[in-house]
């Protein structure tokens, strides 16, 4: 488990600056994985109202960062997963001011860049390492990264709690009814990068869990609305959260649990 911050977080949080345009360097959204409990159906491709979970997540991030309260614009949004599969899912994002770019392109829209962990399907820690590595090559002056999974249908309710939270130590992660969610968090880039480097040197990055990766970080917790970090691990989860299947593919009976 990640370390709890010391007393300085409890007493100093009110004096710590909120996340703002000088602090957020960008976002990393994890959208790979084998989805074994979904029979191999990609979580990112599941839809609500015809819009993929990935597109909904990316749009929510862009809208939240560009909101009047935060006004963070043009920071990179890195999506980690199979580019050939994910590219077709991101069409609706362009209308929200986010453009799918190559790293060398320069436009006014929020740059949205696809990367892949190596080797493929080597777990969330490796995926986060790939996304953060790309972000570091592109980021400006910000020193924190927003990290999210692509399969939380209610993610828009999580973002204000994360982005408006004062931060001490190495970051803040969402706590939903007592459950920590390391894939709904803001991390200090330097601390997360150090943790990734240590894991890589120890040969412990591939197939590692996020909790093991961030175990050395001192993170604060912020309570988020109940159920807002609920994710889709099975067809039963999808049914409960109002998530559709993929057009043309009939999901199994949700009662089977995936």
Buried (B, 14 or more C-beta within 10 A) or exposed (E): EBEEBEEEBEEBBEEBEEBBBEBBBBBBBBBBBEBEBBEEBBBBBBBBEEBBBBBBBBBBBBBBBBEEEBEBEBBBBBBBBBEEBBEEBBEBBBEBBBBBBEEEEEEEBBBBBBBBBEEEBBBBBBBBBBBBBBBBEBBEEBEBBBBBBBBBBBBBBBBBBBBBBBBBBBBBBBBBEEEBBBBBBBBBBEBBBBBBEEBBEEEEBBEBEBEBBBEBBBBBBBEBBEBBBBBBBBBBBBBEBEBBBBEEEEBBEBEEEB
